[in-house]
Amino acid sequence: MTSDKVKVVNNSIKELLKTTKLAELMNAKKVVFHPGFGKDYKKVIRGLKIIEKDKPNSVVILPETMGKLSQLGSLDDVLKICENTESKPCIDFGHIYARTLGDLKTKEDFRKILIEIEARLGKNILKELHCHFYPVEFTDKGEKVHRAVTEKNVFPIFEPFGELIKEFKIYPTLISESKNSQEIGALQMKEIMNKL
């Protein structure tokens, strides 16, 4: 929806709307999407407002934080989109780690994100946050490739965020996108939360 080409924008709106209707048929409650390239989040807001007129009420659209600097999808971009539409955020911590060039390692780094989400979107949105978590490799342009949780010295790691889940008393959806080891990543997060 960030394209300068009207046909591309219209096709994107049409496909995302179709996806929400298919989600309803499958009894899915969420549709996550990548906002696109460029910096004009207002184009995404315009497109979502068109979609919201016809989408099923039972389905929520979630713009995802993105890992490449050329992509629309900083935390601020996603929160602005959510502040101006019915959308809720998809917080991809691997993408944020890559986009900030590795500035997401400590508990305080994660805390800042949670505080900002709560301040801008409210406690209820924070409580039911939808998250992707996995280690990632990056370059000066942002995300390069997903890494496996089974590898050594890969970031971000889940423990600092897990501690905040308990501290903030939130109940997020946690999706592992660990390279070729999604199930291992998911089980590791479950094990960490059980210990906490």
N, C-alpha and C positions, 0 to 999 in steps of 0.2 A: 504493500500500500504506500510505500515511500517513493515509488517510481515517478518519473516525470511523464511517463507514457500513460495516457488515459486508459487505453485498452488493458495494460498490465494491472493498473489499479482496479479497474472494474472486474477483471478476471480473479484477482486476489480476493476481493470482497465476495464474489460469487462462490468461490471455492471454500472460503472460511465459513460462510453461511451454510453451504451444503454440508460441511463437516459437523456443524452444530446439530443439524437435523439428523445426520447419521448417528451422532453420539446419542441423541435422544432415543433412537431405535434400539441402540445397544444398552440403554439405561446407564450410559456414562454421564457423569456430572460435570466433567471438566474437559476443555479443549485448550491445549497449550500451543502457542504459535510463536514463530520468530518474527519480530517486528520489521526486519528488512535492513537495508543499507542506508547510509546518509544520516542526517542529524535532525530531520524535521518530524518530530513526534506528533505535531499537529495533524499531519496527513493521516497518521494511524488513528488518531482520535476521530477524525471525520469519517474514516472508513468504518470504525467500530460503531459509531452512532447510527450509521445506515444499517449495519448488521443487526444491531439491537432491536430495531423495529420489527424484524421478522424471525429472529432466532427463538428457539424454545426457551421458555422461562426456567426450565429445570437444568439448563446447561449454562455454565459460566465459562467465559473466555479468559485465558491467562496469558498475557504477554510475558515472554521469558527474558531474563537478563542474558546478554550475549557476551561472548569472549573475545571478539575481534574489535579493535579500536575503530575500524571502518564501519562497523555495524551500529545501527540504532539499538540500544539495549543496555545502557548503563543503569545502575540502580535508580538514579534520578529520572532517567527517561521512562523506565517502567512505572515508577511511582506517579509521575505526571500523567501517564496514560490512564492509570487506575483512578487517580483523583478526578478525572474528567469523563469517565465512562463507568459502566457497570462491571468492568473487569476487576479481577484480583491478580496479584502478582505471582509469577513463577520465579522463585529465587534459585538460580543455578550457581551454587557456590564455586564450582570449578570454573565457570565462566567469569565470575567476579574476580577470582584469584588471578586468572590469566589477564583480564582486562586491566587490573590494577598492577600488573607486572610483579606479582608475588606478594602484594601487600594484604594478605589475609592469612595470618598464621596464629595470632594469639587470641585468647578469649576476648580481650578488649576489642580486637578488630571485628570479631563476630558480633559483639555486644552493640557496637556503633550501628551496625546494619539493622539489628532488631529494634533498637531504640528509634531509629529513623522511620522504619516501617510503622511502628506503633504510633509515633507522633503524627505521621501524615495520613495514615489510613485507619487507625483505630485498633483497639485491643482485640476485637472480634476477628479482624483480618489476620492479625499476628497469630492469634491462637490456633487458627486453622491453616497456617502457611503451607504452601505447596513448594517443595524443595527438591532440587537435583544435587547429588553429592558424589564426588569422585575426584581423584587426583588428575592434574593436567600439566602438560608441558607448554611453555609459551616462548614467544620471541618478542622483539620490541614492537611488533604489530598486534600482539595479543595471543589468543589461543593458537596452538600448533596442533596438538593431538591429545586425546584422552590417554591416561596411563592406567595401569592396573593397580588395585590396592595391594596386590601381592608383591609389588616391586618395593625396593628400599629407597629411602630418601625422596619420596614423592609427596607433593602437597596439592591442595590443603588436606589436613587430617581432620577426622571427624570429632575426636574427643573434646576439643574446646567448645564446639557447637553443641555437642551432646550435653555438656554440663549446663549450658544456657537453656536448653530445652527444659531441663528440670527446674532451673532457677526461675525462669519466666512462666513456668507452668503452662506451656503450650503443647499442642498435640498436632505437630506437622505431619503431612504426608512426605515420606522420604523415599526418593527414587535413586537407586544406584545406577550410574552410567559408567562404571569402571570398565576399562577396556578388556573385553573377553572374560570378564569375571564379575558381571553384574550381580549374580547370585551370591558370590563371596562377599562383595561389598555390602549387600543388603543384610546378610547374616552378621557381618561384623558390626554394622550399626545397631542391629537388634541386640547383639551380645553386650555392646557398650552400654546401651540404654538399660538393659537388665541389671548390669552391675551398678549403675548409678541409682 
